[in-house]
Structure formats: C-alpha cells, structure tokens
C-alpha cells in the first residue's frame, strides 16, 4: 500500500506542468509570428504543391457524408480535395493556430469548400468521436508535444477514422536542406512513428518516404480521451 505523495513531489510535478505550459504557449506564439508574416504570400509561393496535396488526399477512403478536418490547414490547399471526397452531404473544417493564414484561406475561396476555425491542434474544440478523417501536412513533428497531439486527434476521431500525415518532400530531402542526414531519432522515422501512433490508439497502415513526398496513413483502433 502506498502512502501519501510527498508535498515536494507534488510541487515538482506542478512546476513541471507549469513549465511545459509556458513552453507550449511560447511555441504557439512563435508559430503565429512566423506564419503571420508569411500568410499573404503563402498561397502563391507554394501553389505548385497543390497537385501533390490532391494526390495525398485521394489516398484517404472517406465516403460521402463524412466529416473531414484539415489540421494546420494554412491557406487550405487540401480543402477542395477533401470536399470532393465527402461530397455535398459531408463537412470539411480547416483548423489553424494562425488567424492570418485563415484570412488568406478565405481570400482564396476556401470557404466554398468548408468552414475555417482558429484553434490549437492539441486542444481541439470538437466533440469526442466526431471526425471521420484528419489530414495534416507538415505539422506533427513541429509540435512541442506531438504524442499528446496524436492522442487528442484520436479523441476527436471515430473508431475506424483515418489520419493522413503528409509532406510534399521526403525526410532525406528536408534534412539535406540543412546539410544533414535523416536522424534515427526523428519522430517521423517509421519505427518511431509506428510506436507513437500505436500508443495513441492508431494503427499505421501505409508508410512512404521518398524524395518527393512523405505519407503516413493510419486508422483509429480505439479512441483515447486525453481530458
């Protein structure tokens, strides 16, 4: 039988949680600052990647009438393709932490394809088990707590729901831009990602990492509420 938890240990846990919250807030602020400055030119700068986004979304098996979410949607380049999958009876929601990106998305007509919401992807204002498909491009490995994010994405997803992680270039190409080789400790390395997904309730079904794209496709085995 365990006795009471020492006050010192409780204080340490609270301090650690506070520091984590402060670090996460600082990360969100830095992210907003970075993307706010670039929002107006983002669509034009990366318009050439749109076909790759469309091809990635096409890997999802969303049926008409389902609910799809584009997490970290930026200017919403994936939203038209998601709308094509779920049809007029389905719903599409683009979520981003940077409001300026959503303003740009609306300017480029993305509201014709779905709604836009400013929110933190690690604390989604969505009901449990309400989403059938999540598309996320270039987001997971930039989050301060990616494993917690995977659990939150599992919380809002229905059993059997899909998660498609995408980047328009592979890990090796992105590392080479910085004069590096892909690290075995990288979250997106297949063994690491498979384990992280499994712990959050996801099952990795497809993994492709080549020069021109990165795709990891998973389905939800069982939702795991985080709050």
Residue pairs with C-beta under 8 A, 6 or more apart in sequence:
20 145
23 144
24 122
24 144
24 145
27 143
27 144
28 97
28 120
31 97
31 98
31 142
32 97
32 98
32 99
32 100
35 42
35 74
35 98
35 100
35 101
36 98
36 99
36 100
36 101
38 45
39 75
39 98
39 100
39 101
39 103
39 104
40 100
40 104
42 74
42 75
42 101
42 104
43 75
43 77
43 104
43 108
46 77
49 77
49 168
50 77
52 168
52 212
52 213
53 77
53 78
53 81
53 137
53 166
53 168
54 78
54 80
54 81
56 78
56 135
56 137
56 164
56 166
56 213
56 215
57 78
57 81
57 82
57 85
57 135
57 164
58 81
58 85
59 164
59 206
59 215
59 217
60 68
60 82
60 85
60 133
60 135
60 162
60 164
60 217
61 162
62 68
62 82
62 85
62 86
62 90
62 132
62 133
62 162
63 85
63 86
64 85
64 86
64 87
64 89
64 90
65 86
65 87
65 89
65 90
66 85
66 86
66 90
66 132
66 133
67 86
67 90
67 91
67 92
67 93
67 130
67 131
67 132
67 133
68 82
68 85
68 86
68 90
68 91
68 92
68 93
68 114
68 131
68 132
68 133
68 134
68 135
69 92
69 93
69 94
69 95
69 126
69 131
69 133
69 134
69 135
69 156
70 76
70 78
70 79
70 82
70 92
70 93
70 94
70 95
70 114
70 135
70 136
71 95
71 121
71 134
71 135
71 136
71 139
71 153
72 95
72 96
72 97
72 121
72 136
72 137
72 138
72 139
73 79
73 94
73 95
73 96
73 101
73 102
73 105
73 110
73 116
74 96
74 101
74 104
74 105
74 137
75 101
75 104
75 105
75 108
75 110
76 94
76 102
76 105
76 108
76 110
76 113
76 114
76 116
78 135
78 137
79 92
79 94
79 105
79 110
79 113
79 114
80 110
80 113
82 92
82 113
82 114
82 133
82 135
83 90
83 92
83 113
83 114
85 133
86 92
86 133
91 114
91 115
92 113
92 114
92 115
93 114
93 115
93 116
93 117
94 102
94 105
94 110
94 114
94 115
94 116
94 117
95 116
95 117
95 118
95 119
95 121
95 124
96 102
96 105
96 116
96 118
96 119
97 118
97 119
97 120
97 121
98 118
99 118
102 116
102 117
102 118
105 111
105 116
106 116
110 116
117 125
119 125
121 136
121 139
121 143
121 149
121 152
121 153
122 143
122 145
122 148
122 149
122 152
123 152
124 152
124 153
124 155
124 156
126 156
127 156
128 155
128 156
128 223
128 225
129 155
129 156
129 157
129 158
129 159
129 223
130 156
130 158
131 156
131 157
131 158
131 161
132 157
132 158
132 161
132 162
133 161
133 162
133 163
133 164
134 153
134 156
134 157
134 161
134 162
134 163
134 164
135 164
135 166
136 153
136 163
136 164
136 165
136 166
137 165
137 166
137 167
137 168
138 166
138 167
138 168
139 165
140 146
140 149
140 150
140 165
140 187
140 188
141 186
141 187
141 188
143 149
146 187
146 196
147 196
147 199
147 200
148 226
150 196
150 197
150 199
150 200
150 202
151 200
151 201
151 224
151 226
152 226
153 163
153 200
154 200
154 201
154 202
154 220
154 223
154 224
155 223
155 224
155 225
155 226
155 227
157 163
157 220
157 223
158 220
158 223
159 220
159 221
159 222
159 223
160 219
160 220
161 219
161 220
162 217
162 218
162 219
162 220
163 197
163 202
163 217
163 218
163 219
163 220
164 215
164 216
164 217
164 218
165 188
165 193
165 214
165 215
165 216
165 217
165 218
166 213
166 214
166 215
167 174
167 213
167 214
168 212
168 213
169 211
169 212
169 213
169 214
170 209
170 210
170 211
170 212
170 213
170 214
171 182
171 186
171 188
171 189
171 209
171 214
172 181
172 182
172 209
172 211
173 211
173 212
175 181
175 182
175 183
182 189
183 189
185 192
186 192
187 193
187 196
188 209
188 214
188 216
190 204
190 207
190 209
193 204
193 207
193 216
194 204
194 207
197 203
197 204
197 216
197 218
198 204
200 224
201 220
201 221
201 222
201 223
201 224
202 218
202 219
202 220
202 221
203 218
203 219
203 220
203 221
204 216
204 217
204 218
205 217
205 218
205 219
206 215
206 216
206 217
207 215
207 216
207 217
208 214
208 215
208 216
209 215
